[in-house]
Amino acid sequence: MPMPVALIRVVRELNRALTDAGRGDLALSSDAWVARIHEYRAGLGFPSFLEDVVRQLPFDDADGPDPEGAAAAIVVLLADVWDATRDEGDASLTAHETLTIATVSDHAATHPGFLRAVADMCDAALLADEPALLLVPQDWAELVLHHLPSSDVGAFVTEAVYEPLLRDASMAPGGSMPAPSVGELNEWLSLATAIWNNTPQPDRGFRTAIEIASDGEAARQRKAARSKRKGTRRR
C-alpha cells in the first residue's frame, strides 16, 4: 500500500529539520518512521516516543541562532508524523492534543486563579466526602480542554461534576446516599465554572476567560473615555 503524500511530505520536513539540528543520523525513511511509531503506539504512546527522540538532540550546545526554536519545530513535526499515521476511527488523543494539554497544564500549574479554583473544588469535595471530584489540576485542565473547542461549559460541568455525583449516589450501598439537591448542584456548578473561567486557553494566548472578559471591559472603558473627550472638545 503506497504511503500517503501528506505523510511523505511531513517526513521530509522532519528529516530536514533533524539534519539542520546536527542529527541527520536520526533521519529515517517514511516506512521506518511508521514502523517505529507503531511500536510506540502499541506500547508507551506518544509522550515516550517524543522523549526518546528529543533527548538525542543537542539543543543545549546546538549551532545556529535559535536552538530552542529548532527544538520546538522538531517537536511539532514529530507530532505531525505521529498524527499522519493514525488509523481512521482512532479515538485516542492526537499527538497535537497531547502537546496542547501538556502546554496548558504547564501554564495552569503556575496560574494562581486556576490553582485557587481547583483548591476550592477539592476543599468542597473533601467536606462533602465526594472523592470523584478530587482531581489533580492537570485532570481538571484536560476536562476543560475537551470542551473548550465548542465553548460548552454546560457539557463540561455535566461530565466533570453532575455525572460523577449522580453516579456515586446511585451506586451507594442500599441506596443510602441521597441524590444532591438543586441547591447543592448549584454550589458544585459555581465551583466548576470557576475552574473553567480560570483555565488558560491555548488559542487565546493562554489567557483565561476572566482575563479575556477583563481585557474587553477595559477596552470598552477606554473607548468610552475617548468618545467622551471628543464630545467635550466639540463643545
N, C-alpha and C positions, 0 to 999 in steps of 0.2 A: 504494500500500500504506500503510495507516494506521500512524502512529508507535506503538510500544509505550507503554502507560500508564506503565510504570516509567521509561522514558526521558524522557517529558514531565515527570514529577514531579521527576526529578533536575535536568533543565534549568531548571525553575522555581526550584528551590532555589539552583542555581549563579547564575542571573541575579540573584536577590535578594541573594546574598552579594556579588556584584560591585558592585551598586548601593550596598549598605551600606558598601563599601570606597571609595566615591567614584569608581568607574569603571563607571557604568551604561552608558556608551557601548560597553563591551565585551560587553554582553549581546546574545545572538543568539537567533533562533528555533530550535526543535528541528531543522528542516531545515538551517538554516545551520550549526549545530554539527556535525551529521552530515556535511555536505559538507566542512567544514574538517578534521574528524578523518580522513575517508577520504583526504584529500590527504597527511596525515602518515603514516597507516598504510601507504600505498603508497610512502612515501619514508623520512623520517628517524626515524619512530617516536614513541612516547610521550614520551621524555625531551625531545626538541626541541619537541614540542607544548607540554609543560608549561612549559619555559623561556620560550618565546615569549609565552605568556600571562602568566605570573607576573612577568616582568621589566617589564611595563607597569603593575604595581600599585604605588601609592605607599605601601608599608608603612613606610618609614623615617620619614615625616612624616605618617602617616595619623592622622585624628582618631579618637577613641574610646579606651577604657581598655586595649584589648588588641590592638594591631595584629598582633603575632606570632600570636596565636590566630586572628585573621581570616585571616592568610596560610595557616596550617595547614588551616583549614576549607576554604578555596578549593582548595587542593591536593588534598584528599580528594575534593571534589566534581568536580574535573576528572578525577580517576581514575575516579569513578563514571560520569561521562558517557562516557568513553572505553570502559570495560568494557561499558556498556549498548549500545554499537554493535558489539560483537564478533559476527562471524559464527559460527554454530553449527559446531563442529568445528575452530575456530581453535586450533592447538596452541601458539601463541606465548605468551609470558608475558603475564599480565594487567597492567593498569596498577598494581593494588594489589600484585601480586607484585614488580613493578619497584621500587615505593616501599619495600617491605619489604627487598629486597636492598640498596638504597641506604642505608637506615637502619642495617641490621645491619653493612654494610661500614664505615659511619662509626664505629659502636661498636667493631667489631673492630680498626679501624685504630689505636686507642689502647689496646687491651686487651693488657697485657703477656703474659698467659698464651697468648693466641691467637697473637700475633706470635712468641713463643718457639717454639710448636709448629710453626708454618709454617717458621720458620728452621731448625729441626731436620730437618724433611722435606726442605727444599731442600739442606741440607748433605749429607744422606744421598744424595739424588738426584745431586748433583754427584760425590760419591765413587764412586757405583756407575755413573756415566755413564747415567743414566735421565732424559733430557730431558722425557719425557712427564709426569714428576712435578714439574717445575719450574714451578709455578703461582704467580701473584701472590696475595696474601691475599684480594682480592675474589673471585677464582675459587674459592678453597677455601671461602669463606663461602657462595657461591652453591651449591656442590655440597652442603654440609651442609643448607642451607635446603630444597633439593629433596627431601631425605629426612626432614627433621625432622617434618612432619605425621604420618608413620607411625612415627616413632621407630625407624626401621630402620637401625641403624648398619651392619649387615651388608651391606645393599644399597649404602650409601654407600661402604664400603670396596671392594666389588666394582667399582663404577663408577669410583671415583676412583683406585684403585691396582691391583687384581688384573687387570682387563681391559686397561689400558694396558701393564702389564708383560708379560702373556702375548701381547698383540698384537705388541709390539716383538720378542719372542723368535721368534714365528712368521714375522715379516717380515724377519728378518735375512738378509743375502745368504748363500746357500749353507747356510742353517740353522746358521750358525756360532755363534749366540748360544743358549746352553742356557737352558731354562726355569728360573725361580727355584726353589730348593729349598724344602722345607717350612719350614726354619729361616729362610730369607731372607724368605719370605712372612709369617712371624710377626713378623719385625722391622718390615716395612712396615705390618703390621696395628697394631702398637703405636704407630707414628708417626701413622698416620691416625686412630686412636682418640683420641690426644692432641689432634689438631685438632678432632675432633667435640666432645670434652669441654670444650674451651676456647672454643667459638664462642658468642657472646651469642645468647640465644634471645628473639625478639621477643614471644612470648606469655608469657614468664616474667619480664617486667621487664628484659630484656636481661641477665639473669644467665646464667652458663654452667652446664653440668651439674655441674661440680666445685663451683661456688659453691652450687648448689641442694642438692647432697648434703651439703655442709659445714653449711649452714643447718639441714638436717634433723637431722644428728648433734648440733649444738649444742642444738636444741630438745629432743631426746631426753635429753641430759645434764641440761638444766635441769629437765625433768620428773622424772628420776630423783632429782635432788638435792632437789626439793620433797617427793617421796614419802618420802625418807629422813628429812628433817627432821620430817615429820608423824609418822612411826613413832617417832622419838626422843621427841617430845613426849608421845605416848600412854603411853610407859613411865613 
